[in-house]
Amino acid sequence: MMHMTFYWGKKVTLLFDSWKTDSWTGYALTLLACFLFSVFYQYMEDRRIRFKVIATGKKPSTPSIDTPLLLPKLAGSRWSNPGKYAAAILFCVNSSIGYLLMLAVMSFNGGVFLAIVLGLSFGYLLFRMADEDLVVVDNPCACA
């Protein structure tokens, strides 16, 4: 039976029917896997953002009052850059990992929830604290 409220306990079914824990050892390994997967998600998000900076060829900049709101785009640049395809693949992989983490949280186990939140926080601390320097402004308009 699936829980519809948070519960604390070692018996958890995570993502697949075959991933069930009945012992404290299995539960601890499951929590470790959730933690590491969350850290990996933050690592992949950092790689995706850095790859986007490299693929677009733009240098990170902060918008100023002189930045035009409508930037002209070249007609052939949208589909001819292979780096954009690789960036799209990284986005697909990272979105998949994010949705799997969300589904794991939806098991409503308190330990799984804490392991994922702590893993995301730790991964952000390790890999994404410097992302403020890599902000790529596609459209400087605040309403876009």
Secondary structure, 3 states (H helix, E strand, C coil): CCCCCCECCCCEECCCCCCEECCHHHHHHHHHHHHHHHHHHHHHHHHHHHHHHHHHCCCCCCCCCCCCCCCCCCCCHHHHCHHHHHHHHHHHHHHHHHHHHHHHHCCCEHHHHHHHHHHHHHHHHHHHHHHHHHCCCCCCCCCC
